[in-house]
Amino acid sequence: MKETKEVRDKVVLVGLNSPVLKREESATEETLDELSALVETAGAETAGIVLQNRASPDPRTFIGEGKCAEVKLYCENTDATMVIFDNDLSPSQMRVLTELLGVQVLDRCGLILDIFAQRARTKEGRLQVELAQYQYLLPRLTGMWTHLERQAGTSGQGPIGSKGPGETQLETDRRHIHRKIDKLREDLEDVRRVRNTQRRQRQKNEVPVVALVGYTNAGKSTLLNRLTNAGIPANDRLFDTLDTTSRLLSVSDTLDVVLSDTVGFIRKLPHQLVEAFKATLEELEYADLLLHVIDVSSPDWQTQAQVVENLILELGAGELPRIDVFNKSDQVPLGEIMPHGTDICSISAKTGQGVDRLLEMIGQRLDKGSRRVLLRLPYDQGGLLDLLYREAKVETVAYGEAIEVTAVCGPKTLGRIENFIAVQPDLSPSADPK
């Protein structure tokens, strides 16, 4: 039993680099290294890497018959049980390659879906992954059921009288998957409704939302833990966070924000996952501020940052205020010039270096005039205390000749209770209200 748990599969990685393919569709040494990290995340082991340069992909086998024979020999020599392509494969190419290589063939999209299926913990996360898996599976059904193509009723070439009312297994499965997809979309729409309710409540309470975005393994969860003591597992592996986590962060005495961690982005992210995760990622569209966390210690950080930028634009959040947070600056060699600018902050979430400056920048962008005030409410105005609990941050309440309340209020709330302010709104944080 122990041996079977050590490694799920031994995998040979294959990538094709071609001038015909778009830059993001081609394989390079960097993308294959990342694919190897994904394989490790999935619990498998990389047995070897094959990178082919070719004028154009082969329509049937993608890499050509000769390269297929080479990869098959590689698999036999290393006892590999699977081949994973860094490029997207069509269903027919995947079927042909599986037959020629004699082992299971997967593409990058299928591998990422497998990792997401392993990692999703909440009901919402599992719904999103299941939807993406079914969308990935649907066009591949034909290839899986080729042995049924000659069945009477589908080809029209069976004996006379054999065409009956029944369905082939392929048609039954396709119908079943369409039903599942519709049901999953309904369930995710329910999740969106719940999120909209929560969002309206936050807006009513004037609590700004700060969303952490970034390439996978950039250090978003480590930063969330550093700022809020959230205690979220933060490991050095890809896609360690799949389910959105939100925590309340006190930026200053007069500003609280909701800080949300999101799933890490990655190049060649399957389109099904972008669609399926919109219930989670739509939070970005409604955020008041984005913190784009960038692993500045990575030699490939500029490409990774561009991947995130493109996905932010796709999700309709390109116009939102943003701070570029260059994380892991403690790992950058001394003397190397760090990026700098008004919307840039260099930090180390691990050591805490630069975090105070980041909080200061968040405060400058989001503090919209909240003030700490001392209120004296007559007892016949006790209903205002309920208002304060709903729409302000109540710090102390004392009952005497009147109800004395110390609270941090936004401009909207201040306008409703200004007649009861006993101490001017510029009361300093250190002052001790009487």
C-alpha positions in Angstrom: 0.0 0.0 0.0 2.8 2.4 0.9 4.4 2.1 -2.6 1.2 3.1 -4.4 0.8 6.3 -2.3 4.3 7.6 -3.0 3.9 8.7 -6.6 0.6 8.7 -8.6 2.3 8.5 -12.0 5.7 8.8 -13.8 5.2 11.3 -16.5 7.0 12.3 -19.7 6.4 16.0 -20.6 6.2 16.9 -24.3 6.0 20.4 -25.8 5.9 21.8 -29.3 7.4 25.2 -30.3 6.2 26.4 -33.6 6.1 29.8 -35.4 2.6 29.0 -36.6 1.3 28.9 -33.0 0.6 32.0 -30.9 3.3 32.8 -28.4 1.0 31.8 -25.5 0.2 28.5 -27.2 3.8 27.4 -27.9 5.9 25.4 -25.4 9.2 26.8 -24.1 11.8 25.6 -21.5 10.1 28.0 -19.0 6.6 26.7 -19.6 7.8 23.1 -19.5 9.5 23.8 -16.1 6.2 25.2 -14.9 4.4 22.1 -16.2 6.9 20.0 -14.3 5.9 22.0 -11.1 2.3 21.3 -11.9 3.0 17.6 -12.2 4.6 17.6 -8.8 1.6 19.5 -7.4 -0.6 16.8 -8.8 1.4 14.2 -6.9 3.2 12.7 -9.9 6.9 12.6 -10.9 8.5 14.0 -14.1 10.5 11.2 -15.8 11.7 13.3 -18.7 11.1 16.3 -20.9 10.9 16.4 -24.7 10.8 19.9 -26.4 10.3 19.8 -30.2 10.8 22.6 -32.7 8.6 22.1 -35.7 7.4 24.3 -38.6 3.8 23.5 -37.9 1.8 21.0 -35.8 0.9 17.7 -37.4 -2.9 17.6 -37.8 -3.1 13.9 -36.7 -0.4 13.4 -34.1 0.5 17.1 -33.3 4.3 16.2 -33.1 4.6 13.9 -36.1 5.0 10.1 -36.4 8.8 10.1 -35.9 8.7 12.1 -32.7 5.8 9.8 -31.4 8.1 6.8 -31.8 10.9 8.7 -29.9 8.5 9.6 -27.1 7.2 6.0 -26.9 10.7 4.6 -26.6 11.4 7.2 -23.9 8.3 6.0 -22.0 9.4 2.4 -22.2 13.0 3.2 -21.0 11.8 5.3 -18.0 8.7 3.1 -17.1 6.5 6.2 -17.6 2.8 5.7 -17.2 1.6 8.9 -18.7 2.5 11.6 -21.3 1.4 15.2 -20.7 1.6 17.8 -23.4 2.3 21.5 -22.6 0.1 22.4 -25.6 -3.7 22.0 -26.0 -4.6 18.9 -27.9 -7.7 18.3 -29.9 -9.9 15.3 -28.9 -8.8 13.3 -32.0 -5.1 14.1 -31.5 -5.4 12.9 -27.9 -7.1 9.6 -29.0 -4.5 9.0 -31.7 -1.5 9.7 -29.4 -2.9 7.4 -26.7 -3.1 4.6 -29.3 0.4 5.2 -30.6 2.2 5.8 -27.3 0.4 3.0 -25.4 0.0 5.2 -22.2 -2.5 7.7 -21.1 -2.1 11.1 -22.8 -3.2 14.4 -21.1 -2.7 18.0 -22.0 -2.0 21.0 -19.8 -5.6 21.8 -19.4 -6.5 18.3 -18.2 -3.7 18.4 -15.7 -4.8 21.7 -14.2 -8.4 20.4 -13.9 -7.1 17.4 -12.1 -5.2 19.6 -9.6 -8.2 21.8 -9.1 -10.4 18.7 -8.4 -7.9 17.6 -5.7 -7.6 21.0 -4.1 -11.2 22.4 -4.0 -12.6 22.3 -0.5 -15.7 24.4 -0.3 -19.0 23.5 -2.0 -18.6 26.5 -4.3 -15.1 25.5 -5.3 -16.2 21.9 -6.0 -19.1 23.1 -8.2 -16.8 25.3 -10.2 -14.3 22.5 -10.8 -17.0 20.0 -11.7 -18.5 22.4 -14.2 -15.1 23.0 -15.8 -14.5 19.2 -16.0 -17.7 18.6 -17.8 -17.1 21.4 -20.3 -13.7 19.9 -20.9 -15.1 16.4 -21.3 -18.0 17.2 -23.6 -16.1 17.6 -26.9 -13.9 14.6 -26.1 -16.8 12.2 -25.8 -16.8 11.3 -29.6 -13.2 10.2 -29.3 -14.0 8.1 -26.3 -16.9 6.3 -28.0 -15.5 5.6 -31.5 -16.3 1.9 -31.0 -20.0 2.8 -31.2 -19.9 4.6 -34.4 -21.0 1.6 -36.4 -23.9 1.0 -34.1 -27.3 0.9 -35.9 -29.2 4.1 -35.5 -26.2 6.5 -35.7 -24.4 5.7 -39.0 -27.6 4.8 -41.0 -25.7 1.9 -42.5 -27.1 -1.0 -40.4 -29.3 -3.8 -41.7 -32.8 -2.8 -42.8 -35.2 -2.7 -39.8 -32.4 -2.2 -37.3 -32.9 1.5 -36.8 -34.9 1.7 -33.6 -35.9 4.4 -31.1 -32.9 3.8 -28.8 -29.9 6.0 -28.2 -26.2 5.1 -28.5 -24.1 5.4 -25.3 -22.5 8.5 -26.8 -25.9 10.2 -27.2 -27.0 9.2 -23.7 -23.8 10.5 -22.1 -23.9 13.7 -24.1 -27.5 14.3 -22.9 -26.5 13.5 -19.3 -23.6 15.9 -19.3 -25.7 18.7 -20.8 -28.1 18.2 -17.9 -25.3 18.2 -15.4 -23.8 21.4 -16.8 -27.2 23.1 -16.7 -27.7 22.1 -13.0 -24.2 23.2 -12.1 -24.8 26.6 -13.7 -28.0 27.0 -11.7 -26.2 26.1 -8.5 -23.4 28.6 -9.3 -26.0 31.3 -10.0 -27.3 30.7 -6.4 -23.7 31.3 -5.2 -23.7 34.6 -7.2 -27.0 35.6 -5.5 -25.5 35.0 -2.1 -22.4 36.9 -3.0 -24.5 39.8 -4.2 -26.4 39.9 -0.9 -23.1 39.9 1.0 -21.7 42.6 -1.3 -24.7 44.9 -0.8 -24.4 44.5 2.9 -20.7 45.5 2.8 -21.6 48.5 0.6 -24.3 49.5 3.0 -21.8 49.4 5.9 -19.3 51.3 3.8 -16.6 48.6 4.2 -14.2 48.7 1.2 -13.0 45.5 -0.4 -9.4 44.9 -1.2 -8.7 41.9 -3.5 -5.4 40.1 -3.7 -4.6 38.9 -7.2 -1.5 37.5 -8.7 0.3 34.6 -10.4 0.1 31.3 -8.7 2.7 30.9 -5.9 3.4 34.7 -5.8 2.8 34.8 -2.0 -0.8 36.0 -1.7 -1.8 33.7 1.1 1.4 34.5 3.0 0.6 38.2 2.7 -3.0 37.6 3.9 -1.6 35.7 6.9 0.9 38.5 7.6 -1.8 41.2 7.5 -4.7 39.5 9.3 -3.2 36.4 11.2 -5.6 34.3 9.1 -3.7 31.1 9.6 -4.3 30.0 6.0 -2.0 27.2 4.8 0.7 28.9 2.6 2.9 26.3 0.9 5.5 26.7 -1.8 3.5 25.0 -4.5 1.2 25.9 -7.4 -2.5 26.4 -6.8 -2.3 26.0 -3.1 -5.3 28.3 -2.7 -8.5 27.6 -4.8 -11.3 28.8 -2.6 -11.7 32.5 -1.9 -10.8 33.5 1.7 -11.9 36.9 3.1 -10.8 38.4 6.4 -11.3 41.8 8.1 -8.2 44.0 8.1 -7.9 47.1 10.3 -5.7 49.3 8.2 -5.8 52.2 10.7 -7.9 53.5 13.6 -10.5 54.8 11.2 -10.4 52.3 8.3 -11.4 48.6 8.2 -11.4 46.7 4.9 -12.4 43.2 3.7 -9.2 41.5 2.3 -10.0 38.7 -0.1 -7.5 36.1 -1.4 -8.2 34.7 -4.8 -7.1 31.7 -6.8 -3.7 32.2 -8.5 -3.6 32.9 -12.2 -1.3 30.9 -14.6 -0.4 31.1 -18.2 -2.5 28.9 -20.5 -5.2 28.8 -17.9 -8.0 26.6 -19.3 -10.8 28.7 -20.7 -13.3 26.5 -18.9 -11.7 27.5 -15.6 -11.8 31.2 -16.4 -15.6 30.8 -17.1 -16.3 28.5 -14.2 -14.4 30.6 -11.7 -16.2 33.8 -12.6 -18.5 33.4 -9.6 -15.3 33.8 -7.4 -13.3 36.1 -9.6 -16.2 38.5 -10.2 -15.4 39.8 -6.7 -12.5 41.6 -8.5 -15.0 43.7 -10.5 -16.6 45.0 -7.3 -13.4 45.5 -5.3 -12.4 49.0 -4.3 -8.7 48.2 -4.7 -6.6 45.5 -6.2 -3.3 44.3 -4.8 -1.4 42.7 -7.6 1.1 40.5 -5.8 4.2 39.8 -8.0 7.0 37.3 -7.2 9.9 39.7 -8.0 12.4 36.9 -7.2 11.2 34.9 -10.3 13.3 35.6 -13.4 10.0 35.3 -15.3 8.1 37.8 -13.2 7.4 40.2 -16.1 5.7 37.5 -18.2 3.8 36.3 -15.1 2.6 39.9 -14.4 1.4 40.2 -18.0 -0.7 37.0 -17.7 -2.4 38.4 -14.6 -2.9 41.8 -16.3 -4.6 40.1 -19.3 -7.0 38.1 -17.1 -7.9 41.2 -15.0 -8.9 42.9 -18.3 -10.9 39.8 -19.4 -12.8 39.9 -16.1 -13.7 43.6 -16.6 -11.6 44.9 -13.7 -8.9 46.8 -15.7 -10.1 50.3 -14.5 -9.9 49.6 -10.8 -7.3 51.3 -8.6 -4.3 49.0 -8.1 -1.1 48.7 -6.1 1.6 46.5 -7.6 3.1 44.6 -4.6 6.5 43.3 -5.4 6.8 40.4 -3.0 9.8 38.3 -2.0 12.1 41.3 -2.3 14.3 39.8 0.4 15.3 37.2 -2.2 16.5 39.7 -4.7 20.3 40.0 -5.0 21.8 43.1 -3.3 22.4 46.0 -5.7 19.6 44.9 -8.2 17.3 47.8 -8.9 13.7 47.2 -7.8 10.7 48.6 -9.6 9.5 51.8 -8.1 6.6 54.3 -8.5 3.6 55.9 -6.8 1.5 52.7 -7.2 4.4 50.2 -6.4 5.4 48.8 -3.0 8.2 46.3 -2.4 7.7 43.9 0.5 8.5 40.6 1.9 5.4 38.9 3.2 7.6 36.3 4.9 9.7 38.7 6.9 7.3 41.7 7.1 9.6 44.1 5.4 7.7 46.9 3.7 4.3 45.8 5.0 3.8 49.0 7.1 4.3 51.1 4.0 1.8 48.9 2.1 -0.8 49.5 4.8 -0.1 53.2 4.6 -0.7 53.2 0.8 -3.9 51.2 1.2 -5.1 53.8 3.7 -4.3 56.7 1.4 -6.4 55.2 -1.4 -9.4 54.0 0.6 -9.9 56.4 3.6 -12.9 58.4 2.4 -13.3 60.7 5.4 -14.1 58.3 8.2 -13.8 60.0 11.6 -13.8 59.0 15.2 -16.5 60.9 17.2 -18.0 61.0 20.7 -21.8 61.1 20.5 -24.3 61.9 23.3 -27.6 60.4 22.3 -30.8 61.2 24.2 -32.6 58.1 25.3 -35.5 58.9 23.0 -33.0 58.7 20.1 -31.9 55.2 21.1 -32.7 53.9 17.7 -29.6 55.7 16.4 -27.5 53.3 18.4 -28.9 50.5 16.2 -28.0 52.6 13.1 -24.4 53.0 14.4 -24.0 49.2 15.0 -25.2 48.6 11.4 -23.3 51.3 9.6 -20.3 52.4 11.8 -17.6 50.9 14.0 -18.8 51.2 17.6 -16.0 51.2 20.1 -17.5 52.1 23.4 -21.1 52.6 24.8 -21.8 54.1 28.3 -25.2 54.9 29.9 -25.5 58.0 32.0 -27.6 61.1 31.6 -27.4 60.2 27.9 -26.1 57.3 25.9 -22.4 58.1 25.2 -21.0 56.4 22.2 -17.5 56.4 20.7 -17.7 55.3 17.0 -15.8 55.5 13.7 -18.3 56.8 11.2 -18.2 57.3 7.4 -19.3 60.6 5.8 -22.8 59.2 5.1 -23.4 58.2 8.7 -21.8 61.4 10.1 -24.4 63.4 8.1 -27.2 61.6 9.9 -25.9 61.9 13.5 -24.0 65.3 13.3 -26.5 67.0 15.7 -25.4 64.6 18.5 -21.6 64.9 18.1 -20.2 66.0 21.5 -16.6 66.1 20.4 -15.5 67.4 17.0 -14.8 64.7 14.3 -11.1 65.4 14.4 -10.7 63.7 17.8 -7.3 62.0 17.7 -7.0 58.2 18.0 -5.1 58.5 21.2 -7.7 60.7 22.9 -9.6 59.2 25.8 -13.3 60.2 25.4 -15.0 61.3 28.6 
